[in-house]
């Protein structure tokens, strides 16, 4: 029907996703009307500037606010001249019993008006946001939820790790409804787990796109296309016990119009430092740490490691009690300052650590019976393993992934 409408000259199509974009995305793919050979990212991570433009139109003249059920903006498709999208919120204000109808309507309207004003301010803040920590790159909805009530959006430096600005973690609403059930998660992550090897196999299956492992607790979306560049190395690392949850390859002066790495306006150049984030056992971390602190070939590597109890190991320097901020993506564009939209910093890593470890239990361990071998195994991993991130600051010729493989294989 959509094809027929377009052939008949309809100027555009508008889809209502009802907070579930999967079917709409499928329709758009089948229609083949997006210029997928061109980059469509304003920033290297998924922002909501396009959602903001649509939402402001709705706020001015419609009650179909482009919001999720949590009251925060939902992520949208890239802008296209043929496509518009809306997510319709199910939240409503119900007058109290016994309230006169006129007063109830007035109260409801005033509440809606106040909510619209707050939502518009929120969207304005998100539109101006141009820096994010890399840790939430695979969980953008969680990041938006946690920062929805910030008065000011940060530009490169976050506050203390215990700051309420970080908000609370966001779990089940980040994933599709058909992947939230216990049975769906057991199919993805194992009916029973007997050993760490079974857990490692789940991570490898995800990287290989092997059903039914559609996602991991820390990755609510499919692997990014740029991951294909380092996919074989990631698979090898995971088979060796380095369970990766986030990564990016190095990029040196790719065109901003590059279909794989490009972002921002045309005529620019974009850069990336190699980055990897993973869980590993204490024994494996001790081996890696020994290399990182003694081998001259590791001089370009900066690292942070935390376990659930908060024991920190890092070579990142602090200044006046605050950690430095390491830009891991940046872009150079005509007639503009250098943009550094993705960063790694210690305080944000501390905030992410709590969410990352809780996901072991909230998403994974909870699908097994209390006291079962599978649940005990996941609990043991959560309580003893380390969460590690490593940045290779040599974006010209560094070989972060090859170095890690060599370290683990040698020992």
HELIX and SHEET records of a PDB file:
HELIX    1   1 UNK A    2  UNK A    7  1                                   6    
HELIX    2   2 UNK A   22  UNK A   31  1                                  10    
HELIX    3   3 UNK A   49  UNK A   61  1                                  13    
HELIX    4   4 UNK A  101  UNK A  128  1                                  28    
HELIX    5   5 UNK A  134  UNK A  136  5                                   3    
HELIX    6   6 UNK A  140  UNK A  146  1                                   7    
HELIX    7   7 UNK A  164  UNK A  166  5                                   3    
HELIX    8   8 UNK A  172  UNK A  174  5                                   3    
HELIX    9   9 UNK A  177  UNK A  179  5                                   3    
HELIX   10  10 UNK A  182  UNK A  189  1                                   8    
HELIX   11  11 UNK A  196  UNK A  207  1                                  12    
HELIX   12  12 UNK A  225  UNK A  230  5                                   6    
HELIX   13  13 UNK A  231  UNK A  239  1                                   9    
HELIX   14  14 UNK A  282  UNK A  294  1                                  13    
HELIX   15  15 UNK A  296  UNK A  298  5                                   3    
HELIX   16  16 UNK A  346  UNK A  359  1                                  14    
HELIX   17  17 UNK A  360  UNK A  364  3                                   5    
HELIX   18  18 UNK A  365  UNK A  367  5                                   3    
HELIX   19  19 UNK A  373  UNK A  384  1                                  12    
HELIX   20  20 UNK A  400  UNK A  410  1                                  11    
SHEET    1   A 2 UNK A  13  UNK A  16  0                                        
SHEET    2   A 2 UNK A  83  UNK A  86  1                                        
SHEET    1   B 5 UNK A 132  UNK A 133  0                                        
SHEET    2   B 5 UNK A 339  UNK A 345  1                                        
SHEET    3   B 5 UNK A 325  UNK A 332 -1                                        
SHEET    4   B 5 UNK A 269  UNK A 272 -1                                        
SHEET    5   B 5 UNK A 251  UNK A 255 -1                                        
SHEET    1   C 5 UNK A 243  UNK A 248  0                                        
SHEET    2   C 5 UNK A 274  UNK A 280 -1                                        
SHEET    3   C 5 UNK A 386  UNK A 392 -1                                        
SHEET    4   C 5 UNK A 301  UNK A 307 -1                                        
SHEET    5   C 5 UNK A 312  UNK A 314 -1                                        
SHEET    1   D 2 UNK A 318  UNK A 319  0                                        
SHEET    2   D 2 UNK A 322  UNK A 323 -1                                        
END                                                                             
